[in-house]
């Protein structure tokens, strides 16, 4: 799915989105608070911008008629 979204230019940085998927997969099976906290830091520092960029792209290029 991410490759399709990337090829449709919905996602600006495929590698970041692949990291997001890996983090989600790891976090869903992590019971170590240190690893969980590291993932939270990554979300704040790296992934949040990717989601904001996706939202902007969707609003500007893909959603017809606004919200």
TORVEXRO-641086 format. One line per 10 residues: number of its first residue (from 1); their letters; for each residue z, y negated, x negated of N, C-alpha, C. Coordinates in pm, 1 decimal. Example, Ala and Ser with C-alpha at 12.3 -4.5 7.8 and 13.67 -1.06 7.14 Angstrom:
BEGIN
1	AS	780.0 569.0 -1319.0 780.0 450.0 -1230.0 780.0 330.0 -1320.0  708.0 225.0 -1285.0 714.0 106.0 -1367.0 787.0 -3.0 -1290.0
***
This chain:
BEGIN
1	XXXXXXXXXX	0.0 118.3 -81.1 0.0 0.0 0.0 0.0 -126.0 -86.4  79.6 -128.7 -193.2 84.6 -248.6 -276.5 -48.8 -273.4 -345.3  -119.1 -167.7 -382.3 -249.9 -185.7 -445.2 -348.1 -247.4 -346.7  -342.3 -205.0 -219.5 -428.5 -261.8 -117.1 -394.8 -409.6 -95.5  -266.2 -441.0 -86.3 -224.1 -580.3 -68.4 -263.5 -665.0 -189.1  -251.7 -608.9 -307.9 -291.1 -681.9 -429.0 -441.4 -706.0 -430.5  -519.0 -604.5 -395.9 -664.7 -621.2 -396.5 -709.9 -718.6 -288.1  -632.6 -730.9 -180.7 -663.4 -828.6 -75.3 -608.5 -966.6 -109.6  -548.7 -979.7 -227.4 -490.0 -1104.1 -277.5 -370.5 -1152.6 -194.9  -300.9 -1057.7 -133.2 -177.8 -1092.4 -62.4 -62.9 -1105.2 -161.5
11	XXXXXXXXXX	-67.3 -1026.3 -268.6 36.0 -1028.0 -371.8 -21.5 -1090.2 -497.8  54.3 -1179.4 -559.5 2.0 -1249.7 -676.4 30.7 -1177.4 -807.8  133.2 -1093.8 -811.9 170.0 -1026.8 -936.4 202.1 -880.6 -906.8  103.7 -795.7 -923.4 119.7 -654.8 -888.7 235.3 -590.0 -964.4  252.8 -625.3 -1090.3 357.5 -562.6 -1171.0 496.6 -593.2 -1115.4  518.1 -715.1 -1071.0 648.0 -751.0 -1013.1 672.8 -668.6 -886.7  569.6 -651.5 -804.5 587.1 -573.6 -681.2 611.2 -426.8 -711.4  551.4 -374.4 -816.3 580.3 -236.8 -856.3 725.2 -225.2 -904.3  773.9 -329.0 -974.2 914.9 -331.3 -1015.7 1007.0 -334.1 -894.1  969.2 -412.3 -793.6 1048.6 -421.0 -670.9 1058.1 -283.8 -604.5
21	XXXXXXXXXX	946.3 -214.2 -597.4 947.6 -79.9 -537.5 1034.7 16.3 -618.1  1023.6 9.6 -751.1 1106.4 96.5 -835.4 1254.4 64.6 -816.1  1287.5 -64.1 -810.9 1427.0 -105.2 -792.0 1479.4 -55.7 -657.6  1398.1 -66.0 -554.0 1438.8 -17.2 -422.2 1463.7 133.0 -425.0  1375.0 205.0 -488.8 1390.2 350.5 -496.4 1514.9 389.8 -574.9  1540.1 321.5 -683.3 1658.8 350.3 -764.0 1785.2 310.5 -688.9  1784.4 191.8 -629.3 1904.2 140.1 -563.3 1944.8 225.1 -444.1  1848.4 286.8 -378.3 1883.6 368.1 -261.8 1960.1 494.3 -300.7  1963.9 526.9 -431.0 2034.8 646.5 -477.4 2139.8 614.8 -583.6  2174.9 486.9 -597.1 2271.3 446.2 -699.9 2409.5 434.4 -639.1
31	XXXXXXXXXX	2504.1 494.9 -708.5 2643.1 485.5 -665.8 2728.0 422.2 -777.0  2659.6 358.9 -871.6 2722.8 293.6 -985.2 2717.4 142.9 -959.5  2833.0 80.7 -945.2 2835.7 -62.2 -910.2 2771.5 -148.6 -1017.8  2777.3 -107.2 -1143.4 2714.4 -184.3 -1250.8 2563.0 -189.5 -1234.6  2503.8 -74.7 -1204.5 2358.7 -71.2 -1182.3 2320.4 -150.4 -1058.4  2401.2 -140.5 -955.9 2374.5 -216.3 -833.6 2380.9 -366.2 -860.8  2481.1 -409.0 -936.9 2493.9 -551.1 -969.7 2374.9 -598.7 -1053.4  2328.2 -515.5 -1145.8 2210.6 -551.7 -1225.7 2088.0 -570.1 -1137.1  2074.7 -485.3 -1037.9 1961.5 -497.0 -945.8 1972.1 -625.1 -863.8  2091.8 -660.5 -823.7 2111.9 -784.9 -749.0 2072.3 -904.9 -833.7
41	XXXXXXXXXX	2106.4 -902.0 -960.6 2065.6 -1009.8 -1051.8 1912.8 -1015.7 -1059.8  1848.2 -900.9 -1072.6 1701.3 -897.2 -1076.8 1641.4 -954.1 -949.1  1700.7 -921.1 -834.8 1650.2 -973.0 -707.4 1656.2 -1124.9 -708.0  1768.4 -1178.6 -749.9 1784.9 -1324.9 -750.8 1692.9 -1391.9 -852.1  1682.2 -1334.5 -971.0 1611.1 -1401.3 -1079.5 1461.2 -1374.2 -1081.3  1417.4 -1257.7 -1033.6 1275.9 -1222.5 -1045.2 1207.1 -1197.5 -911.6  1273.8 -1126.9 -822.5 1204.0 -1079.2 -703.5 1201.8 -1178.9 -589.6  1302.1 -1262.8 -578.4 1307.7 -1359.4 -469.5 1185.6 -1451.4 -471.4  1145.1 -1493.2 -589.6 1025.4 -1578.0 -602.3 901.9 -1505.3 -551.8  891.2 -1376.4 -579.9 775.7 -1298.6 -533.0 772.0 -1294.9 -380.5
51	XXXXXXXXXX	887.7 -1278.8 -317.0 891.9 -1278.2 -171.0 857.5 -1415.5 -113.0  905.0 -1521.2 -176.3 871.3 -1656.3 -130.8 721.4 -1681.6 -143.9  663.0 -1638.2 -256.0 518.6 -1653.4 -275.2 440.4 -1574.9 -171.1  486.0 -1453.7 -139.7 420.2 -1372.5 -37.4 427.4 -1441.7 97.6  543.8 -1492.5 131.6 558.3 -1561.3 260.7 463.8 -1680.2 270.8  458.4 -1759.7 164.8 369.1 -1876.1 163.9 223.8 -1832.7 178.5  184.7 -1730.5 105.2 48.3 -1679.2 112.0 16.1 -1629.9 252.7  107.3 -1555.3 312.3 84.8 -1504.3 447.7 71.6 -1618.4 548.1  158.8 -1716.6 536.8 154.0 -1829.8 629.8 25.8 -1910.2 613.7  -18.2 -1929.1 491.1 -135.6 -2012.5 466.0 -267.8 -1940.3 487.8
61	XXXXXXX	-270.8 -1809.6 461.9 -399.3 -1741.0 458.2 -415.6 -1626.9 557.4  -307.8 -1575.6 612.3 -320.0 -1453.3 691.7 -271.7 -1466.6 834.8  -177.5 -1555.8 860.2 -124.6 -1569.1 995.3 -205.3 -1674.5 1069.7  -269.5 -1632.3 1175.6 -353.7 -1722.5 1253.5 -268.3 -1784.3 1364.5  -271.8 -1914.7 1373.7 -198.3 -1982.3 1479.3 -52.7 -2008.7 1447.8  -12.3 -1994.9 1322.9 125.6 -2024.4 1283.6 222.8 -1918.6 1329.7  348.8 -1959.4 1344.5 455.4 -1864.1 1378.9 443.8 -1834.0 1522.1
***
